Amino acid sequence: MNQPLGTLYGKHQAFTVQASGQLNDAAAFRPMIVAYRNGSPVRLQQLGQVLDSVQNDKAAAWYNNTRAVVLAVQRQPGANTVEVVDNIRRLLPEFRERIPASVSLDVLFDRSESIRKSVSDVEHTLLLTVALVVMVIFMFLRNISATIIPSLALPMSIIGTFAPCRCWVTVSTIFR
């Protein structure tokens, strides 16, 4: 992989350390030449302490006043957020079994909750709207038998409108 192996932090600037060989620990980096000054090599060990440590010690996270590691899971473009969250929640018990008892695994933020509530609100509004439309039809016709036909036609027209959309989504998902 062609990624930086570390960073040198100075008072005014930071430098990225890259190596072309397989150096496995900090001791192997100490004699590395990083620059030449007045014809003499400047080695990494002359610039500061070279030690085995974490890749980035400039960021930290806490959860419930305890040091933590925050892992953000993001969906791919075009993926269904609710489906991604459901799949992750299905895997959480297996992950909890495999980690030590001293480590806790918690969900910090779940974006699917607001999506689920929004869909529920839309469903509730749709049902309320259908009931109000049927009530208005009854008030104009003042006949229960004459109201039944439009009352059945209204939900069927809604289902008929969105059924091809659902079928198209299913077909397009299959051929992806």
Secondary structure, 3 states (H helix, E strand, C coil): CCCCCEEEECCCCEEEECCCCCCCCHHHHCCCEEEEECCEEEEHHHHCCCCCCCCCCCCCEEECCEEECCCCCCCCCCCCHHHHHHHHHHHHHHHHHHCCCCCCCCCCCCCHHHHHHHHHHHHHHHHHHHHHHHHHHHHHHCCHHHHHHHHHHHHHHHHHHHHHHHHHHHHHHHCC
